[in-house]
Amino acid sequence: MFTTLSLATLACAPVLRLLTGVKRLVRAGTTSNLLFAFRALPLVLAVIASIGLALPAFLEFEPYSTSEMPGPALLLLAGFGLVITFTMVWRCLRILGLTLSLQRRWLKSASPLMSTFNGIPVFCVRDSVSLMVVTGIFIRRIFVSRDVADALNGAELNAALSHELAHVSTNDNLRRLVLKVMFMPRFLPFLSDVDSLWARTSELAADERAIAHGTDPLDLSTALIKVGRLSFQRRPALLAASHLVDGCSSATVARAERLRECLERGTTSQQPSAVEHRLRPWLACAAIVLLYLMALRTILPPIHDFLEFIVR
């Protein structure tokens, strides 16, 4: 776990630096997807290498009783791997716990603002201010504070909700959770800048998707300005949720400029198949798992030989 995660992180760092330099040359959605892919790739490779390959090879070919003892170097690497694993699990549980706690608090003072918006329930919250947020990874809810609901007209509210729905369509809350779990500012400060850039580009990408699905950029820009003028509560740093305006002035300014460009050049809406869009990642995951299961018995012997070579 530790070795693969460390080497893959160092290998992906130049690519991430390149992406931060060319972010203006490609669409925000493409930049957001690439940043997340190369940011999460080390964790995916570490899990595959340790749990998907090394562990099955060890269980299959290592004898159950042996006098062989691991050396100090292996114990040190194993200790680092355990520390990283438990740290990520602890951060994940903490983030999910905080998110669920806030959801329960908001629901206590909430009333339905509308039955659903494209299948997602929308609640109006009385005891919070300047709140427009979608929470949840599998069970999603949208929370809107009373001051935001009063400030927006019907078209602006629908535009703001379409922005939040765009976050749902790309599972941005799950992506946000993964990035927060992997956050290591003390060891690689550069990665915190990458995560901040991903947060900004994901907001721009959500605007792009909302407009592509028929949202009027003028309604979205006026909603952004109105909500941005309201006073902000301090948002919890560890929260698996997407806000309409998250308090980052640079992101808000960038979104306002991009929406103005959309208004100046004009936009055309497109309606891709929602079912097809949702099925693609699951079909890709199913294909990868199937290939893994089919090749597992074949690749385990050389994997075990390779591990024995490293240990010796």
Sequence and secondary structure as in RCSB ss.txt:
>XXXX:A:sequence
MFTTLSLATLACAPVLRLLTGVKRLVRAGTTSNLLFAFRALPLVLAVIASIGLALPAFLEFEPYSTSEMPGPALL
LLAGFGLVITFTMVWRCLRILGLTLSLQRRWLKSASPLMSTFNGIPVFCVRDSVSLMVVTGIFIRRIFVSRDVAD
ALNGAELNAALSHELAHVSTNDNLRRLVLKVMFMPRFLPFLSDVDSLWARTSELAADERAIAHGTDPLDLSTALI
KVGRLSFQRRPALLAASHLVDGCSSATVARAERLRECLERGTTSQQPSAVEHRLRPWLACAAIVLLYLMALRTIL
PPIHDFLEFIVR
>XXXX:A:secstr
 HHHHHHHHHHHHHHHHHHHHSGGGS HHHHHHHHHHHHHHHHHHHHIIIIIIIHHHHHHHS SS      HHHH
HHHHHHHHHHHHHHHHHHHHHHHHHHHHHHHHHTEEEEEEEETTEEEEEESS SS EEEE SSS EEEEEHHHHH
HS HHHHHHHHHHHHHHHHTTHHHHHHHHHHT  TTT HHHHHHHHHHHHHHHHHHHHHHHHTT  HHHHHHHHH
HHHHS      SS  EEESS S HHHHHHHHHHHHHHHHH        HHHHHHHHHHHHHHHHHHHHHHHHHHH
HHHHHHHHHHH 
